[in-house]
Amino acid sequence: MTTPADRSVPLLPDNSVWLRGMRWWHVGFYTVLSVVVLVVLLLVDGDWTRAAMLVALGVLATAYPFLTRLQHLGSWRPTAYVVLLVCTVGLSAFLSSYGAILLFVAFPQIWMFSNTPRRGLVATAILCVVVAMGQLNLTGTDPENLRSVGLQVLVSFLGSSMIGLWIYKIIDQSEDRGQLIASLEATRAELAEAHKQQGAMAERERMSREIHDTLAQGFTSIVMLTEAAQARLRRAPTGGGIPGELAAIGETARENLREARALIASAGPSQLQGGDLLGALRRLGEATGRDGRRAEVFLPDVLPPLTSPEQIAVLRCAQEALSNVRRHSHAEEVRLTVDTQGGNLVLMVSDNGRGFPQEDSNGGYGLTSMRTRLAEISGTLAVDSAPGHGTRVTMTVPLAPHATGEIPKP
């Protein structure tokens, strides 16, 4: 816990609990001071005594606004005011018994403007002693007066000290709590900004995967089909077979356009707009066989219930696997199979292409994207390949307990 003495000047913020409550203390101080002035004018005998008390009260009232600025609680001003306050109250107690009325504001102000609790205790003790000496000076020092004044001083000191220390602790805790709340609010704002940035990064990563799995693959297919058409044209200048290649290019371009519109609208894959995952997988297999390789697709009549994220992940992974076959495998045959095994949906894409070393199965953006997509739905990806022995990619998606019925074999 920090204390005002530990802080540098300026000490207190504008919304400090000390400052918010000070306006009422100002009103109370000047009210009591006005009452004392009225009492002095009406009840105090002796012109010299009356004049001395009024001058002392006037000096205190004049110095009060300039020395009691809590924003500078660690400077010399509040300490100077406490010294002036003790002197004024003590002088008034020496001159008249009515001077003790000032104790109503003196005790609270000592604790307000003392930098530390220790200084508050010392100032309170000095004030009690000075007032007691003034009362004894007026009433005499006989044993009865000594006992009476001594008891009053002791009670006043204990009461003021207990209340002052308690209030000081409450105010100090309020300041610490305010600092803690401000710190928590700042931390909450930082966390909100971090979550916002994390969400933006996740969205960018998702869009990157979508573009890679749709538009990039489509453009690759267009390039490959165009190159095949050009090669056919060179071999047969009359253009035999070219219309088929052009039709495939046109269909792929239209599919890319649909995917682009779906991405702009933040919808799911265009192939799934009707909720037909089986149809989308079948069309993928057919598109893979357009460039002359043999494509076999083994699908069940129905699929177990899948959520939208699961359907999208399965379709995108199948797209990526078949795209890899077209671009890299040089395979003559490719097979796409969907089955259920042990409560899981299993989608397998295999080819008889050139394959690649097994240690390379962890690299590449495409395979990494597939693993990421499947991990988001608690699925897994397994790649089995070897040079000259083709490649088999197996995607496993756990099914809900009510959707684990075995799919009939094709």
Secondary structure, DSSP 8 states (H G I E B T S, - for coil): ---GGGS-SS-S-TT-HHHHHHHHHHHHHHHHHHHHHHHHHHH---HHHHHHHHHHHHHHHHHHHHH--GGGTTSHHHHHHHHHHHHHHHHHHHH-GGGGGGHHHHHHHHHHH-SSHHHHHHHHHHHHHHHHHHHHHHH---HHHHHHHHHHHHHHHHHHHHHHHHHHHHHHHHHHHHHHHHHHHHHHHHHHHHHHHHHHHHHHHHHHHHHIIIIIHHHHHHHHHHHHHHHHHHH-TT-TTHHHHHHHHHHHHHHHHHHHHHHHTT---GGGTTS-HHHHHHHHHHHHGGGS-EEEEE--SS-----HHHHHHHHHHHHHHHHHIIIII--SEEEEEEEEETTEEEEEEEE-S----GGGGG-SHHHHHHHHHHHHTT-EEEEEE-TTS-EEEEEEEE--GGG-------
